[in-house]
Amino acid sequence: MVSIKDIAKKAGVSISTVSYALNGNPKVTKETSSRILAVAKELNYMPNAAARSLKKRETKIIGAFLTDFNGAFYGELLQGIKEVLNKKGYDLIVCSGAQSHRLLPERNIDGAIVLDSSFSSDELLQYAELGHKLVVLDRELNHSNVNQVLLDNKAGAALAMEYLIEKGHRKIYVITGPEASFDSMQRLQAVRQVVERHQPIAYTQIQGDFNKSAGEEAAERIIQEYTEPVAVFCLNDEMAIGLYNAVKESEYRIGTHIHIIGFDNIELTQYTEPRLATIDYSKRKWGALASEQLLKLIADEEIDHERIYVTLVKGDSVHAV
């Protein structure tokens, strides 16, 4: 690989003069600079990005850390993140798994957007203490180098439960997300609060994992236990679609025997028949706001924590009983 030492030798100048010329420093005359750049081009010189980033202490790369990439949810979120970053001259890398965590301490990225339960909060706080800039989407952390852009999970779950109860449902199943999921824990907390307010309610909780297969497995139990109309709140739409498909293949009808509401309003819900009721918010806006907040952190600007608000999308998958 051609180095600046090779350019300096061929151009007959010092290494520092080559460095100045390559970085556009006015210390070098236009004539000398032009000659050095011509030699660099002739030798097919490629700057060492790693060395440059160490010197400038920036890479112009942001990391988005996700637990996994399953389902339709992540595409819009990442698109929102990417659009803002690209406009500001940054690129995005998307990471998952414990090995990717070292990108932060090794300073291969300028900051991180975290929606990844494989990070412990203590680990993230350690990085923040070392000066790394972080935006978290899946937990509450108190540090000057950390900003929170959280979804209003409690409000969304309360909207879903109140909708079922207003329709007269008193036998309600709830299919949860993974036990370690911040979103699932927040939604469950609101579910239990609503149930407490509206007793008597026959409430059954089924462990899920935010994947379609969990909805399919829950459907087997719900169908087996069926004696009268029931409502099911799936804590995300992926599980709701799995449940939906399984019920469709049974003798029971959605919106008559089994009433379903989800959470996320993924694009697929628009094509279900009957239309799946769900909780809506802008995934793209969530990602865009996370990027905006992170860039402000990097620029040492004053910022407040942000929240993404939710709305109820009514659908014929839930009827009155």
C-alpha positions as CSV (number, residue, x, y, z in Angstrom):
1,M,0.0,0.0,0.0
2,V,1.3,3.5,-0.9
3,S,2.1,5.7,2.1
4,I,2.7,9.4,2.4
5,K,6.3,8.5,2.8
6,D,6.3,7.2,-0.8
7,I,4.6,10.4,-2.0
8,A,7.2,12.6,-0.1
9,K,10.1,10.7,-1.7
10,K,8.8,11.0,-5.2
11,A,7.7,14.7,-4.8
12,G,10.9,15.6,-3.1
13,V,9.3,17.1,-0.1
14,S,9.0,16.3,3.6
15,I,6.4,14.0,5.0
16,S,4.8,16.8,6.9
17,T,4.4,18.9,3.7
18,V,2.6,15.9,2.1
19,S,0.3,15.7,5.1
20,Y,-0.5,19.4,4.9
21,A,-1.2,19.2,1.2
22,L,-3.5,16.1,1.5
23,N,-5.5,17.8,4.2
24,G,-5.8,21.2,2.4
25,N,-3.6,23.1,4.8
26,P,-2.8,26.7,3.6
27,K,0.8,26.3,4.9
28,V,1.6,24.7,1.5
29,T,1.7,26.8,-1.6
30,K,-0.9,26.0,-4.4
31,E,2.0,25.0,-6.7
32,T,3.5,22.6,-4.3
33,S,0.1,21.3,-3.3
34,S,-0.9,20.6,-6.9
35,R,2.4,18.7,-7.5
36,I,1.9,16.6,-4.4
37,L,-1.7,15.8,-5.3
38,A,-0.7,14.8,-8.8
39,V,2.0,12.4,-7.4
40,A,-0.6,11.0,-5.0
41,K,-3.0,10.4,-7.9
42,E,-0.2,8.8,-10.0
43,L,0.7,6.4,-7.2
44,N,-3.0,5.6,-6.5
45,Y,-2.7,6.7,-2.9
46,M,-5.6,5.8,-0.6
47,P,-5.8,7.6,2.7
48,N,-5.8,5.4,5.8
49,A,-9.2,6.0,7.3
50,A,-8.4,4.4,10.6
51,A,-5.3,6.6,11.1
52,R,-7.2,9.7,10.1
53,S,-10.1,9.0,12.5
54,L,-7.6,8.5,15.4
55,K,-6.0,11.9,14.6
56,K,-9.3,13.7,14.3
57,R,-11.1,11.6,16.9
58,E,-14.0,11.1,14.7
59,T,-15.1,8.5,12.1
60,K,-18.3,10.1,10.8
61,I,-19.9,6.7,11.5
62,I,-22.8,6.0,13.9
63,G,-23.7,2.5,15.2
64,A,-27.3,1.3,15.6
65,F,-27.3,-1.7,18.0
66,L,-30.4,-4.0,17.7
67,T,-31.3,-7.1,19.6
68,D,-32.1,-8.8,16.2
69,F,-33.4,-7.9,12.8
70,N,-36.6,-10.1,12.7
71,G,-39.9,-8.7,11.6
72,A,-41.2,-5.7,9.7
73,F,-40.5,-3.2,12.6
74,Y,-36.8,-2.5,12.1
75,G,-36.9,-1.3,8.4
76,E,-38.7,1.9,9.0
77,L,-36.8,2.7,12.2
78,L,-33.5,2.3,10.5
79,Q,-34.6,4.3,7.5
80,G,-35.5,7.2,9.8
81,I,-32.0,6.9,11.5
82,K,-30.2,6.7,8.2
83,E,-32.0,9.6,6.5
84,V,-31.0,12.1,9.2
85,L,-27.4,10.8,9.5
86,N,-26.8,10.9,5.8
87,K,-28.0,14.5,5.5
88,K,-25.5,15.5,8.2
89,G,-22.6,13.7,6.5
90,Y,-22.6,10.5,8.7
91,D,-22.9,6.9,7.7
92,L,-24.7,4.1,9.6
93,I,-23.6,0.6,10.6
94,V,-26.1,-1.8,12.1
95,C,-24.9,-4.2,14.7
96,S,-26.2,-7.1,16.8
97,G,-24.5,-9.4,19.3
98,A,-22.0,-9.1,22.1
99,Q,-18.9,-9.0,19.9
100,S,-20.2,-5.7,18.3
101,H,-20.0,-3.9,21.7
102,R,-16.3,-3.3,21.3
103,L,-17.0,-0.8,18.5
104,L,-17.6,1.7,21.2
105,P,-14.5,1.4,23.4
106,E,-12.3,1.0,20.3
107,R,-13.8,4.3,19.0
108,N,-14.7,2.8,15.6
109,I,-17.9,4.9,15.8
110,D,-18.7,8.4,17.0
111,G,-21.8,7.4,18.9
112,A,-24.5,4.8,19.2
113,I,-28.3,4.4,19.1
114,V,-29.2,1.4,21.3
115,L,-32.2,-0.8,21.1
116,D,-30.5,-4.0,22.3
117,S,-31.1,-5.9,25.4
118,S,-27.7,-7.6,25.2
119,F,-26.3,-4.4,26.6
120,S,-26.6,-4.1,30.4
121,S,-27.4,-0.7,31.7
122,D,-24.2,-0.8,33.8
123,E,-22.2,-1.4,30.6
124,L,-23.7,1.5,28.8
125,L,-23.1,3.8,31.8
126,Q,-19.5,2.8,31.8
127,Y,-19.2,3.8,28.2
128,A,-20.9,7.1,28.9
129,E,-18.5,7.7,31.8
130,L,-15.6,7.3,29.3
131,G,-17.1,10.0,27.1
132,H,-19.0,8.0,24.5
133,K,-22.3,9.5,23.3
134,L,-25.4,7.3,23.4
135,V,-29.1,7.5,22.6
136,V,-31.1,4.7,24.2
137,L,-34.5,3.6,22.9
138,D,-35.1,0.7,25.4
139,R,-34.3,1.9,28.9
140,E,-34.1,4.8,31.3
141,L,-30.5,6.0,32.0
142,N,-29.4,9.1,33.9
143,H,-26.1,10.4,32.5
144,S,-25.0,13.6,30.7
145,N,-23.7,11.6,27.8
146,V,-26.9,9.6,27.4
147,N,-30.2,10.8,25.9
148,Q,-33.5,8.8,26.0
149,V,-35.9,8.7,23.1
150,L,-38.6,6.4,24.4
151,L,-41.8,5.1,23.0
152,D,-44.9,5.8,25.2
153,N,-45.5,2.1,25.8
154,K,-47.7,2.6,28.8
155,A,-50.1,4.9,27.0
156,G,-50.3,2.6,24.1
157,A,-51.0,-0.5,26.2
158,A,-53.6,1.4,28.2
159,L,-55.3,2.5,25.0
160,A,-55.5,-1.1,23.7
161,M,-56.9,-2.4,27.0
162,E,-59.4,0.4,27.4
163,Y,-60.6,-0.3,23.9
164,L,-61.3,-3.9,24.6
165,I,-63.0,-3.1,27.9
166,E,-65.2,-0.4,26.3
167,K,-66.3,-3.1,23.8
168,G,-67.5,-5.1,26.7
169,H,-64.7,-7.7,26.9
170,R,-64.1,-9.2,30.4
171,K,-62.2,-12.3,29.4
172,I,-58.8,-11.1,28.1
173,Y,-55.6,-12.8,27.2
174,V,-52.3,-10.9,26.9
175,I,-49.4,-12.3,24.9
176,T,-46.2,-10.7,26.2
177,G,-42.8,-10.0,24.7
178,P,-39.4,-11.4,25.9
179,E,-38.9,-11.2,29.7
180,A,-35.9,-8.9,29.3
181,S,-37.7,-6.5,26.9
182,F,-38.1,-3.0,28.3
183,D,-41.0,-2.3,25.9
184,S,-42.8,-5.5,27.0
185,M,-42.3,-4.7,30.7
186,Q,-43.6,-1.2,30.3
187,R,-46.7,-2.4,28.4
188,L,-47.4,-5.1,30.9
189,Q,-47.3,-2.6,33.7
190,A,-50.0,-0.5,32.1
191,V,-52.0,-3.7,31.3
192,R,-52.1,-4.6,35.0
193,Q,-53.0,-1.1,36.0
194,V,-56.0,-1.1,33.7
195,V,-57.1,-4.6,34.8
196,E,-57.0,-3.4,38.4
197,R,-59.2,-0.5,37.6
198,H,-61.9,-2.5,35.8
199,Q,-62.4,-5.6,38.0
200,P,-63.8,-8.1,37.6
201,I,-61.8,-9.2,34.6
202,A,-60.7,-12.7,33.8
203,Y,-57.1,-11.9,32.8
204,T,-54.6,-14.5,31.5
205,Q,-51.0,-13.8,30.6
206,I,-49.2,-15.9,28.0
207,Q,-45.4,-15.7,27.6
208,G,-44.3,-14.6,24.1
209,D,-41.2,-13.4,22.4
210,F,-42.4,-10.7,19.8
211,N,-42.1,-13.3,17.0
212,K,-44.9,-14.6,14.8
213,S,-44.4,-18.2,16.1
214,A,-45.3,-17.1,19.6
215,G,-48.7,-15.9,18.4
216,E,-49.3,-19.2,16.6
217,E,-48.4,-21.1,19.8
218,A,-50.7,-18.9,21.9
219,A,-53.6,-19.5,19.5
220,E,-53.4,-23.2,20.2
221,R,-53.9,-22.6,23.9
222,I,-56.7,-20.0,23.4
223,I,-58.6,-22.2,21.0
224,Q,-58.2,-25.2,23.3
225,E,-59.6,-23.2,26.3
226,Y,-62.3,-21.5,24.3
227,T,-65.8,-21.5,25.9
228,E,-67.1,-18.0,25.1
229,P,-65.9,-14.9,23.2
230,V,-62.5,-13.7,24.3
231,A,-60.2,-10.7,23.5
232,V,-56.5,-11.0,23.0
233,F,-54.0,-8.1,23.3
234,C,-50.7,-9.1,21.6
235,L,-47.9,-6.8,22.8
236,N,-46.7,-6.5,19.2
237,D,-48.1,-7.0,15.7
238,E,-45.8,-9.8,14.7
239,M,-47.4,-12.0,17.4
240,A,-50.8,-10.7,16.5
241,I,-50.3,-11.8,12.9
242,G,-49.3,-15.3,14.0
243,L,-52.4,-15.5,16.2
244,Y,-54.5,-14.1,13.4
245,N,-53.3,-16.7,10.9
246,A,-53.8,-19.6,13.3
247,V,-57.4,-18.5,14.2
248,K,-58.2,-18.1,10.5
249,E,-57.4,-21.8,10.0
250,S,-59.7,-22.8,12.9
251,E,-63.5,-23.0,13.2
252,Y,-63.5,-19.7,15.1
253,R,-64.0,-16.2,13.5
254,I,-61.9,-13.1,14.3
255,G,-64.1,-10.3,15.6
256,T,-66.9,-12.7,16.5
257,H,-65.3,-15.4,18.7
258,I,-61.7,-14.2,19.2
259,H,-61.1,-10.5,19.2
260,I,-57.5,-9.3,18.6
261,I,-55.5,-6.1,19.0
262,G,-51.8,-5.6,18.4
263,F,-49.2,-3.0,18.9
264,D,-46.9,-1.3,16.2
265,N,-49.2,-0.9,13.2
266,I,-46.7,-2.6,10.9
267,E,-47.6,-2.3,7.2
268,L,-49.0,-5.9,7.0
269,T,-51.8,-5.0,9.4
270,Q,-53.4,-2.8,6.7
271,Y,-54.0,-5.9,4.5
272,T,-55.6,-8.1,7.1
273,E,-59.3,-8.9,6.7
274,P,-60.9,-8.1,9.0
275,R,-58.6,-5.2,9.7
276,L,-56.4,-5.7,12.7
277,A,-56.8,-3.2,15.5
278,T,-53.5,-1.9,16.7
279,I,-51.5,0.9,18.3
280,D,-49.8,3.2,15.9
281,Y,-46.7,5.5,16.0
282,S,-44.1,6.5,13.5
283,K,-41.2,4.2,13.5
284,R,-39.4,6.4,11.0
285,K,-39.9,9.5,13.2
286,W,-38.6,7.5,16.2
287,G,-35.4,6.7,14.3
288,A,-35.0,10.2,12.9
289,L,-35.4,11.8,16.3
290,A,-32.9,9.4,17.8
291,S,-30.3,10.5,15.1
292,E,-31.1,14.1,15.7
293,Q,-30.6,13.8,19.5
294,L,-27.4,11.8,19.1
295,L,-25.8,14.4,16.7
296,K,-26.7,17.1,19.3
297,L,-25.0,15.1,22.0
298,I,-21.9,14.8,19.8
299,A,-21.9,18.5,19.2
300,D,-22.3,19.1,23.0
301,E,-25.6,20.9,22.6
302,E,-28.2,21.1,25.4
303,I,-31.0,18.6,24.9
304,D,-34.0,17.1,26.8
305,H,-35.2,13.5,26.7
306,E,-37.9,12.9,24.0
307,R,-40.9,10.6,23.8
308,I,-42.7,9.1,20.8
309,Y,-46.5,9.3,21.2
310,V,-49.0,6.7,20.1
311,T,-52.6,6.5,18.8
312,L,-55.2,3.8,18.6
313,V,-56.1,2.3,15.2
314,K,-59.6,0.8,15.5
315,G,-60.3,-2.3,13.4
316,D,-63.0,-5.0,12.8
317,S,-60.8,-7.6,14.5
318,V,-62.5,-6.2,17.7
319,H,-66.2,-6.0,18.0
320,A,-68.6,-5.4,21.0
321,V,-69.8,-8.4,23.0
